[in-house]
């Protein structure tokens, strides 16, 4: 092949490459445009339909691997932990009896006074089928619009520990933002001292309660509950415990570092609360 | 392998990669970093210059991830496509020198480019209120740099796997002269 012919074929090749590059770019930009206008529900549902059997199988095996891994590392602490749990169990049993009595008395008094009896929210059981691969701050669950889910609903564990809120709902799956994400904020209050504040996530690593007035005292170890100010999040869901209180000079608000109640690494089954 | 069977096999593979990425890999975090297998495969194909017959399938895992996890959808694919194109272009020049060093350099460049473009796009989306819930993707410089190093390592491994597999599966190569012998 002569030099002239080679140059011409190279030019043709690079022209084809440039057209290919801009063609693909145009398709992706169109995709972004469609996504922003919410026109990708159908492809999302097809993708879910295709991947859900794999997601469920991998999630199950991943859970087994993770459990085995955790058992291996925590085996040496089992005896000590068992003793502490037995002690806590008997204390909680006693507390439970007292609370049941108080609840019964409360419902009788409410009936006498003619106050409305609060109905518990409807719950939808969902399985975790995937996690956000960048920050771990999103979860995918196998229930969606077809099960009555809407964005903003609270998601809890079996023992009412708040996990997060629903951010996106498709026909048969939904996405949850964890309370530890930097974009999450929830109105809350401390159980004993009744101080209100806002719970925010810090880079997916911890929780902070903000907007606490400097003149209000909160105790370390206190339980933090949801305030119920948000329409779709019920009151008294357990967020965590106060680990530390941070007050800076010349600031009108102080912060509390909160230890989350839920264990975000071992979530498998969750409950979505529909008020 | 017949054409239709090849496509089914590759789609099956893509779906398995996605499932692995969304379920197992987030449980195997190291220093708070989750490995990005879909990105590693795309960049590795960019470095190797081996365009499979079904080249759109290279981007299928990242596109599926985008559908599930995009904030907004398309930013992951766009960042990956730009990083892939840049790496493919650079590979023409760098492979004339030391091959192993070139693979490492291109892996680091590809992964860094992806992270940089994605970070800029996400910040832009946040500024323009395009995303209802933009992810808090940036934790700290340390995690960011460790992430780049670990994903670059994964890219090198993916590159080695592609190099090995192209000998066995002819449909991974379109007959173009491979850059790496």
Interface residues (C-beta under 8 A of the other chain):
Chain A: X21 X24 X25 X28 X29 X31 X32 X34 X35 X36 X40 X43 X44 X47 X48 X50 X51 X54 X55 X57 X58 X59 X61 X62 X65 X66 X129 X130 X131 X132 X133 X134 X135 X136 X137 X138 X140 X167 X168 X175 X177 X181 X182 X183 X201 X203 X204 X205 X265
Chain B: X11 X15 X16 X18 X19 X20 X21 X22 X23 X24 X25 X26 X27 X29 X32 X34 X36 X64 X65 X67 X68 X69 X70 X72 X73 X74 X75 X77 X78 X81 X85 X130 X132 X133 X134 X135 X136 X137 X139 X140
